[in-house]
Amino acid sequence: MSHLHETPRHVVKHRGGGFLVCLPSGDPIWWTKEKEVANVLASAPDLLSSLKELAEEVDFEIEQRMEGGNDEDWLDLKAKSDRAHAAIAKAEGRS
């Protein structure tokens, strides 16, 4: 199993009655009044990386269930995998 590479983190700074999302370099990329929005934006790179890794593992499990004669239901897992891959494509601008 692969592990996430440690990368510099986006940061959230309280500024001007709102919250500024900054690149690891300190350059600002987004301002919002909602802390929750700022936190989601700052965590997006980590969320995407984690989802990609998880989707890879789930896809392998689906293949094993389908090819191995395992009677476990894999259709629900496949539907979840499809949604994960769609979210990844959207995040990468491919949809």
PyMOL CGO cylinders between C-alpha atoms (Angstrom):
from pymol import cmd
from pymol.cgo import CYLINDER

trace = [
    CYLINDER, 0.00, 0.00, 0.00, 1.33, 3.42, -0.87, 0.3, 1, 1, 1, 1, 1, 1,
    CYLINDER, 1.33, 3.42, -0.87, 1.46, 6.24, 1.64, 0.3, 1, 1, 1, 1, 1, 1,
    CYLINDER, 1.46, 6.24, 1.64, 0.68, 9.88, 1.12, 0.3, 1, 1, 1, 1, 1, 1,
    CYLINDER, 0.68, 9.88, 1.12, 3.72, 12.01, 0.51, 0.3, 1, 1, 1, 1, 1, 1,
    CYLINDER, 3.72, 12.01, 0.51, 4.18, 14.76, 3.02, 0.3, 1, 1, 1, 1, 1, 1,
    CYLINDER, 4.18, 14.76, 3.02, 3.60, 18.01, 1.18, 0.3, 1, 1, 1, 1, 1, 1,
    CYLINDER, 3.60, 18.01, 1.18, 3.46, 21.59, 2.35, 0.3, 1, 1, 1, 1, 1, 1,
    CYLINDER, 3.46, 21.59, 2.35, -0.01, 22.49, 3.56, 0.3, 1, 1, 1, 1, 1, 1,
    CYLINDER, -0.01, 22.49, 3.56, -2.34, 25.27, 2.52, 0.3, 1, 1, 1, 1, 1, 1,
    CYLINDER, -2.34, 25.27, 2.52, -3.02, 27.50, 5.49, 0.3, 1, 1, 1, 1, 1, 1,
    CYLINDER, -3.02, 27.50, 5.49, -5.99, 29.52, 6.73, 0.3, 1, 1, 1, 1, 1, 1,
    CYLINDER, -5.99, 29.52, 6.73, -5.36, 32.96, 8.23, 0.3, 1, 1, 1, 1, 1, 1,
    CYLINDER, -5.36, 32.96, 8.23, -7.90, 35.19, 9.92, 0.3, 1, 1, 1, 1, 1, 1,
    CYLINDER, -7.90, 35.19, 9.92, -7.90, 38.51, 8.04, 0.3, 1, 1, 1, 1, 1, 1,
    CYLINDER, -7.90, 38.51, 8.04, -10.21, 41.49, 7.65, 0.3, 1, 1, 1, 1, 1, 1,
    CYLINDER, -10.21, 41.49, 7.65, -13.32, 39.98, 9.22, 0.3, 1, 1, 1, 1, 1, 1,
    CYLINDER, -13.32, 39.98, 9.22, -12.89, 36.76, 7.25, 0.3, 1, 1, 1, 1, 1, 1,
    CYLINDER, -12.89, 36.76, 7.25, -10.51, 33.98, 6.43, 0.3, 1, 1, 1, 1, 1, 1,
    CYLINDER, -10.51, 33.98, 6.43, -7.74, 33.92, 3.85, 0.3, 1, 1, 1, 1, 1, 1,
    CYLINDER, -7.74, 33.92, 3.85, -6.65, 30.61, 2.30, 0.3, 1, 1, 1, 1, 1, 1,
    CYLINDER, -6.65, 30.61, 2.30, -2.98, 30.72, 1.35, 0.3, 1, 1, 1, 1, 1, 1,
    CYLINDER, -2.98, 30.72, 1.35, -0.66, 28.46, -0.60, 0.3, 1, 1, 1, 1, 1, 1,
    CYLINDER, -0.66, 28.46, -0.60, 2.26, 26.96, 1.35, 0.3, 1, 1, 1, 1, 1, 1,
    CYLINDER, 2.26, 26.96, 1.35, 4.34, 29.85, -0.06, 0.3, 1, 1, 1, 1, 1, 1,
    CYLINDER, 4.34, 29.85, -0.06, 2.05, 32.29, 1.76, 0.3, 1, 1, 1, 1, 1, 1,
    CYLINDER, 2.05, 32.29, 1.76, 0.45, 33.60, -1.44, 0.3, 1, 1, 1, 1, 1, 1,
    CYLINDER, 0.45, 33.60, -1.44, -3.30, 34.15, -0.92, 0.3, 1, 1, 1, 1, 1, 1,
    CYLINDER, -3.30, 34.15, -0.92, -5.70, 32.23, -3.18, 0.3, 1, 1, 1, 1, 1, 1,
    CYLINDER, -5.70, 32.23, -3.18, -9.15, 32.74, -1.63, 0.3, 1, 1, 1, 1, 1, 1,
    CYLINDER, -9.15, 32.74, -1.63, -10.93, 34.93, 0.91, 0.3, 1, 1, 1, 1, 1, 1,
    CYLINDER, -10.93, 34.93, 0.91, -14.21, 34.03, 2.57, 0.3, 1, 1, 1, 1, 1, 1,
    CYLINDER, -14.21, 34.03, 2.57, -16.24, 35.04, 5.61, 0.3, 1, 1, 1, 1, 1, 1,
    CYLINDER, -16.24, 35.04, 5.61, -16.95, 31.38, 6.40, 0.3, 1, 1, 1, 1, 1, 1,
    CYLINDER, -16.95, 31.38, 6.40, -14.27, 29.50, 8.33, 0.3, 1, 1, 1, 1, 1, 1,
    CYLINDER, -14.27, 29.50, 8.33, -15.69, 26.12, 7.26, 0.3, 1, 1, 1, 1, 1, 1,
    CYLINDER, -15.69, 26.12, 7.26, -15.31, 27.06, 3.58, 0.3, 1, 1, 1, 1, 1, 1,
    CYLINDER, -15.31, 27.06, 3.58, -11.74, 28.19, 4.18, 0.3, 1, 1, 1, 1, 1, 1,
    CYLINDER, -11.74, 28.19, 4.18, -10.93, 24.94, 5.98, 0.3, 1, 1, 1, 1, 1, 1,
    CYLINDER, -10.93, 24.94, 5.98, -12.37, 22.81, 3.16, 0.3, 1, 1, 1, 1, 1, 1,
    CYLINDER, -12.37, 22.81, 3.16, -10.42, 24.77, 0.54, 0.3, 1, 1, 1, 1, 1, 1,
    CYLINDER, -10.42, 24.77, 0.54, -7.21, 24.48, 2.53, 0.3, 1, 1, 1, 1, 1, 1,
    CYLINDER, -7.21, 24.48, 2.53, -7.66, 20.72, 2.95, 0.3, 1, 1, 1, 1, 1, 1,
    CYLINDER, -7.66, 20.72, 2.95, -8.70, 20.05, -0.68, 0.3, 1, 1, 1, 1, 1, 1,
    CYLINDER, -8.70, 20.05, -0.68, -5.26, 18.88, -1.90, 0.3, 1, 1, 1, 1, 1, 1,
    CYLINDER, -5.26, 18.88, -1.90, -5.02, 16.38, 0.96, 0.3, 1, 1, 1, 1, 1, 1,
    CYLINDER, -5.02, 16.38, 0.96, -8.61, 15.22, 0.44, 0.3, 1, 1, 1, 1, 1, 1,
    CYLINDER, -8.61, 15.22, 0.44, -8.00, 14.64, -3.27, 0.3, 1, 1, 1, 1, 1, 1,
    CYLINDER, -8.00, 14.64, -3.27, -4.78, 12.73, -2.66, 0.3, 1, 1, 1, 1, 1, 1,
    CYLINDER, -4.78, 12.73, -2.66, -6.44, 10.55, -0.01, 0.3, 1, 1, 1, 1, 1, 1,
    CYLINDER, -6.44, 10.55, -0.01, -9.47, 9.87, -2.22, 0.3, 1, 1, 1, 1, 1, 1,
    CYLINDER, -9.47, 9.87, -2.22, -7.22, 8.79, -5.11, 0.3, 1, 1, 1, 1, 1, 1,
    CYLINDER, -7.22, 8.79, -5.11, -5.35, 6.37, -2.86, 0.3, 1, 1, 1, 1, 1, 1,
    CYLINDER, -5.35, 6.37, -2.86, -8.57, 4.98, -1.39, 0.3, 1, 1, 1, 1, 1, 1,
    CYLINDER, -8.57, 4.98, -1.39, -10.21, 4.61, -4.82, 0.3, 1, 1, 1, 1, 1, 1,
    CYLINDER, -10.21, 4.61, -4.82, -7.21, 2.58, -6.01, 0.3, 1, 1, 1, 1, 1, 1,
    CYLINDER, -7.21, 2.58, -6.01, -7.57, 0.20, -3.05, 0.3, 1, 1, 1, 1, 1, 1,
    CYLINDER, -7.57, 0.20, -3.05, -11.35, -0.10, -3.53, 0.3, 1, 1, 1, 1, 1, 1,
    CYLINDER, -11.35, -0.10, -3.53, -10.94, -0.83, -7.26, 0.3, 1, 1, 1, 1, 1, 1,
    CYLINDER, -10.94, -0.83, -7.26, -8.48, -3.62, -6.43, 0.3, 1, 1, 1, 1, 1, 1,
    CYLINDER, -8.48, -3.62, -6.43, -10.97, -5.08, -3.93, 0.3, 1, 1, 1, 1, 1, 1,
    CYLINDER, -10.97, -5.08, -3.93, -13.75, -4.97, -6.54, 0.3, 1, 1, 1, 1, 1, 1,
    CYLINDER, -13.75, -4.97, -6.54, -11.55, -6.83, -9.05, 0.3, 1, 1, 1, 1, 1, 1,
    CYLINDER, -11.55, -6.83, -9.05, -10.72, -9.46, -6.45, 0.3, 1, 1, 1, 1, 1, 1,
    CYLINDER, -10.72, -9.46, -6.45, -14.38, -9.99, -5.60, 0.3, 1, 1, 1, 1, 1, 1,
    CYLINDER, -14.38, -9.99, -5.60, -15.42, -10.19, -9.26, 0.3, 1, 1, 1, 1, 1, 1,
    CYLINDER, -15.42, -10.19, -9.26, -12.62, -12.48, -10.45, 0.3, 1, 1, 1, 1, 1, 1,
    CYLINDER, -12.62, -12.48, -10.45, -12.22, -14.60, -7.35, 0.3, 1, 1, 1, 1, 1, 1,
    CYLINDER, -12.22, -14.60, -7.35, -15.71, -16.03, -7.30, 0.3, 1, 1, 1, 1, 1, 1,
    CYLINDER, -15.71, -16.03, -7.30, -16.37, -14.25, -4.03, 0.3, 1, 1, 1, 1, 1, 1,
    CYLINDER, -16.37, -14.25, -4.03, -20.09, -14.17, -3.40, 0.3, 1, 1, 1, 1, 1, 1,
    CYLINDER, -20.09, -14.17, -3.40, -19.86, -10.88, -1.53, 0.3, 1, 1, 1, 1, 1, 1,
    CYLINDER, -19.86, -10.88, -1.53, -21.91, -8.16, -3.15, 0.3, 1, 1, 1, 1, 1, 1,
    CYLINDER, -21.91, -8.16, -3.15, -19.56, -5.87, -5.05, 0.3, 1, 1, 1, 1, 1, 1,
    CYLINDER, -19.56, -5.87, -5.05, -22.15, -3.78, -6.90, 0.3, 1, 1, 1, 1, 1, 1,
    CYLINDER, -22.15, -3.78, -6.90, -22.63, -1.33, -4.02, 0.3, 1, 1, 1, 1, 1, 1,
    CYLINDER, -22.63, -1.33, -4.02, -18.87, -0.98, -3.68, 0.3, 1, 1, 1, 1, 1, 1,
    CYLINDER, -18.87, -0.98, -3.68, -18.59, -0.38, -7.45, 0.3, 1, 1, 1, 1, 1, 1,
    CYLINDER, -18.59, -0.38, -7.45, -21.22, 2.39, -7.28, 0.3, 1, 1, 1, 1, 1, 1,
    CYLINDER, -21.22, 2.39, -7.28, -19.24, 4.09, -4.50, 0.3, 1, 1, 1, 1, 1, 1,
    CYLINDER, -19.24, 4.09, -4.50, -16.04, 3.73, -6.52, 0.3, 1, 1, 1, 1, 1, 1,
    CYLINDER, -16.04, 3.73, -6.52, -17.72, 5.29, -9.55, 0.3, 1, 1, 1, 1, 1, 1,
    CYLINDER, -17.72, 5.29, -9.55, -18.80, 8.29, -7.44, 0.3, 1, 1, 1, 1, 1, 1,
    CYLINDER, -18.80, 8.29, -7.44, -15.26, 8.64, -6.08, 0.3, 1, 1, 1, 1, 1, 1,
    CYLINDER, -15.26, 8.64, -6.08, -13.77, 8.57, -9.58, 0.3, 1, 1, 1, 1, 1, 1,
    CYLINDER, -13.77, 8.57, -9.58, -16.31, 11.16, -10.74, 0.3, 1, 1, 1, 1, 1, 1,
    CYLINDER, -16.31, 11.16, -10.74, -15.35, 13.44, -7.83, 0.3, 1, 1, 1, 1, 1, 1,
    CYLINDER, -15.35, 13.44, -7.83, -11.66, 13.01, -8.67, 0.3, 1, 1, 1, 1, 1, 1,
    CYLINDER, -11.66, 13.01, -8.67, -12.31, 13.87, -12.33, 0.3, 1, 1, 1, 1, 1, 1,
    CYLINDER, -12.31, 13.87, -12.33, -14.29, 16.96, -11.29, 0.3, 1, 1, 1, 1, 1, 1,
    CYLINDER, -14.29, 16.96, -11.29, -11.54, 18.11, -8.93, 0.3, 1, 1, 1, 1, 1, 1,
    CYLINDER, -11.54, 18.11, -8.93, -8.98, 17.68, -11.72, 0.3, 1, 1, 1, 1, 1, 1,
    CYLINDER, -8.98, 17.68, -11.72, -11.14, 19.57, -14.24, 0.3, 1, 1, 1, 1, 1, 1,
    CYLINDER, -11.14, 19.57, -14.24, -11.85, 16.49, -16.37, 0.3, 1, 1, 1, 1, 1, 1,
    CYLINDER, -11.85, 16.49, -16.37, -15.64, 16.58, -16.12, 0.3, 1, 1, 1, 1, 1, 1,
]
cmd.load_cgo(trace, "trace")
